[in-house]
């Protein structure tokens, strides 16, 4: 046993210091970003935000809407081949740039992945997604996928330390997904005692990735556009959102009605709800590592997207960043004990 003495920080522990700017208006900020991927030799272009591959969020309907806004969606891995075929058949060519196909690392997952990619040569992204990215099986699977899909953009995770980021990139990943335990419906940290504060994870993993011409996705922990700005400021190339995108019309969660209000059930992918739905049970050797909540229906997701993008543009103007890729270079964090004045709580708002 040993103790790492340095302090590790989450989004709530910092604020970004404003800097002098020549920008006259938020409208001058460009949130689109082009990113080059060295293995696939491809370039992505769009807003570097991704809807999470949770089964209630990473849906086909979400992908259709977000792709029209130039935002990526990581489609969850529970759609069958016929559902994929129907979706792809009706998908305009320009929307394939914003679709990520999620997979696990079993033999059955590999066979299914090959079947999905056989449906269209226009699919570009593979998201290899497991809760514990420190498994040697993940490294082997990334190498296998790179060998068999040499021209595709491969994302793998989740991890939170620089050495594992480097290992995945050297195995053939273009992007590494960063985050263990920060999600709004994740209970890994309390159930297992394992995790890493997300802001520090981003800073350390981005440093490791960029040294190898790789990229990272910050996955989890953002509760508002300010947190998303902090993630980009810390060096993340993409930010993946689950809870923020949950509960919208484009999601597929169970809807319940209480007191003339409609709610959608949202749950973690390691929760009892998820395991019973997709596996049939919680295996005797497991415990759930996610919780289930009910969210008041939020309406169309584009309203939330516009609010997020407005906040990001404002963040950029405060530090003088004309493009989102400049946010990291213009960011200086200060540690704080509070984020906002909370004297008026939600009960007093109207």
N, C-alpha and C positions, 0 to 999 in steps of 0.2 A: 504494500500500500504506500502511496505517496500523495502529497497534496500540492496542487498547482496553486501557487500563492497569488498570481496576478488576477486582477478583478476582471470579470467577464460581464458584458453589458447587454441589456435588451433594449427595445425601442423606447420603453418608458423611462429609461435612465438618461436620455440625452435630448438635446434640442440642437438645431442647426443655427449657427450664427449668421445673421444677415451681412451682406457685403455690398459695397457700392456697385451700381449697375447702370449701364447705358440704355437698358431696355425701357421703352416708353409705355408698353402695354403687354399684358399677358398674351395677346394675339400674336406677338412676334416670336413666341416660343414654339419650337418645332419638337413635338413629342415622338415623331417617327424616328426610327433608328435602323441603319443597315449594319448587319453583323456577319462577318465572314467565318465560315467553319472549315477548319483546315483538312479534316479527314474527307468530308463529302465534297469539298471544294464548291460549296454552295454559299449564297448570300441571302440572308433573310431581310425583309424590309417590312416595317410596320411598327405598331406601338408594342413595346416589349413587356406586355402584361399577358398572363396566361390564366384561364379558368381551370381550376383544379380538376384532376381526374377522379373526383369523388362521384359516386353513382347518382347522386341527386343534382350535381352541379355540372359535371363534364358530359353533358347530353348533346344529342344531335341538334336539338332546337337551340341550345345555347351556342353551339358552333356556328349555326347558320346566322344568328343575329350578330355575334361578336366578329365573325369574319367580315361582315359588311362594315364593321367599324375598324377593321385592320388589327384585330386582337386575336391571339391564339386561344384555342381550346384544347385541352388534353382530354380526349374522349375516354370515358371509363372503359374498363376491360370486360364488362359483363354483357355487352351487346353480342348477339350471335351473328353468324356469317350472313344469314338472310337479311337481318336488319342492316348490317353494313352494306350489303349489296344494294338494297333499296335506297339507302342514304346516298351512296356514291353515285348511283345512276342519275339522281336528280340534282347533284351538286355542280354548280357552275365551275368552270376551270379555274377562274381566278380565286376561288375560295379554298382550294387545296393547300395554298400557302399558309393557311392558318389552322390546319388540322394536325394534331398529334395523336398517334395510335398508341395506346397504353398496353403494356403486357407485364405479366409476371415472369418468373424464370424457370418454370417447370417445362417438361417435354411437351405437355399438352398446350401450354402457352405458346411455345415456339411454333408448333404446327398451325395453330390458329393464326398467329402473326403472319406466317407465310401465305395462308389462305386469304387474309385481308389484303395484303400487298399484291397478291395476284389479281385482285379486282381492278386495280388501276395503277399505271406507272406514275401518276401525278402525285401520289402520296409521298411525302418527304420526311416526316418526323416519326421517330420511334421513341417512346418514353418507357424505359425499363424501370418499373416502380416497385420497390419492396420497402417495408418499414425499417429493416435493419440492413443498411448498405455495407456493413462491415463483414458480411458473409463472403467467404472465398467463392461461393457459387456465383455471386454477382459478377465478380471479376471474370470468371470463366465464361459466363453467359454474354457479357459485353464483348469479349473477344470473338465468341461464336457469331454474334449478330454482326459485328464489323466485317468478319470474313464473308458472311453470306449476304450482307446488304452494304457493300462497300461505298455506294454513292448516296446513302441516306444519312440524315442528321440524327445522331443518336444521343439521347439524354438518359442518364442513369442516376439513381440515388435510392435512399436518402442518406447523407453523411453530414458531419459537422466539423471535420478536422482537415487540415491542409494535406497531410500525408495520404489520406484516403482519396481526396480529390485528385491528387497526382496519380495515384494507382489506377483510378478509373479512366483518367485521360490517357494514360500510357497504354491501357488495355484497348482503347479505341473509341471512347466516348468523346463527343464534341462538347457536351454540356453536362454538368453535374448538378443534381438537385440537392440543395442544402436545407436542413431543418430536421431536428428530432425533438418532438415534444411541444413546439410552440403553438400548434393549431388550436382554434377555439373549441373544438370538440374532441381534443386529444387528451388522454389522461396518462400517457406513457410516463411522464415525469413523476407523478404521484404513485403509480402502480409499480414502477420499476426502479425509481431513483436515478434514472439515466436521462441525460439531456445536455443541452448547451444553450446559453442565452443567444438569441438569434442575431442580434447586431454584431457581436463579437465573432460568431460563426461566419457571418457574411464577410467581414473584414479579413479574417484569416484565410478563408477558403478562396475568396476572390484573388488574394495575393498569390496563392499557390496556383490557381487556374490560369491567371493571366501570364504567369511566367512560362507556361507551356502552350500559349496561344489557345487556351481553352476558355470556357465560359461557365458561369453558374446561374442557377435559378434560386432565389430566396423563396422557400416554400413554407408558409405559415407564419403566424404572429402579427400580421397587419390587421388592424381594426379600423383604420381610417386612411385617408389620402396622405396625411402627415407621416404615417409609418411607412407607406410606400415610397415617399420621397426619401426617407431616412435609409431605406434599403438600397435605393439607387445611389444615394450619396455615399453609402458604405462600400460600394463597388459591385453590387449585383448587376448582372446584365439583363436578367428577366426577373419579374416578380409574379409568383403564382398565388392566386386568391381562391379561397374556399368559402369561408363564412361570409365574406362581403358579397359574394355572388349568390349565396344561398337564398332560398325563399322567394325567388322571382318567377314570373310566368313561364320562363324558359326552362325552369328546373323540373324534376320529375319526382319530387318527394310526395309522400302521402299527405293529403289535405284533410284537416279536421275543422269542424265548425264549433265554436264556443261563444256564447253570448252575442250571437249575430256577427261574429268576427271569424274570418278564415285564417287558419294557421297551416304552415307546412312543417312536417317533421324533418329535422336535419340531424344527422348523426355521423360520428367518426367511422372510418372504414375498418377499424379494429374493435368496434363496439359490438355488443350483443346483437343489436338490431341488424347490423351488416352481416355478421357471421351466420345468423339464423336465416337471413334472406338468401345469401349466396352459397352457403355451405350446408345449411340445414340444421346446424347445431353449433354450440361452443364446445370444442373438443375438450375432453377431460384434463388434458395436460396444459390447457391454455387458460388465460384470464382475459376478460375484455379490457382494452386500453383506449376506450372511447366512450363518450357520453351522447345521449340523445336529447335534443331540445326542440321546442316548437317556436317557430318564427312567424310573426305576423306577415302575411303576404305583402310583398313590396311592389308588385306591379311589374312593368317592363324593365328588363335589365339595363336598357340603354340610359334610363334616367340615372341609375347609379354610376354607370360608366362616365356620363357627362360630368357628374359631380366629382368623381375621382380625377378626371383629366383636368378639370378646372383647378382643383387643388394642386396638382402637379405643376401646372403652368405658373401658378402663383408662387410655389416653392422656388421654381427656376428664376422668377423675376426678383425674388428676395436676395438671391445670391449672384445674380447676373449671368445665369446660364442660358444661352440662346437655344441650345439643344439639350435633350435629356442626357445625351452621352457626356455633356460637360458638367453635369451635376456632381459627379464624383470628384472632379478636379476643383470644383468651387466650394466643396463642403468642408466645414470645420465643425466638429461636434463639441459641445460642452456638457459636462455631467450636471444633472439637476436633481432636485428632490421633489419637484412637482412639475406637472405639465400645463395645468390650466387652473383658473379660478372656478371652484365648484360650489360657490355659495348658493347659486340657484340650481337646484337639482331638477331632474326631468319632470317632477310633479308640478313645478311652478311654470313650466314652459307652455305657450299656447300658440 
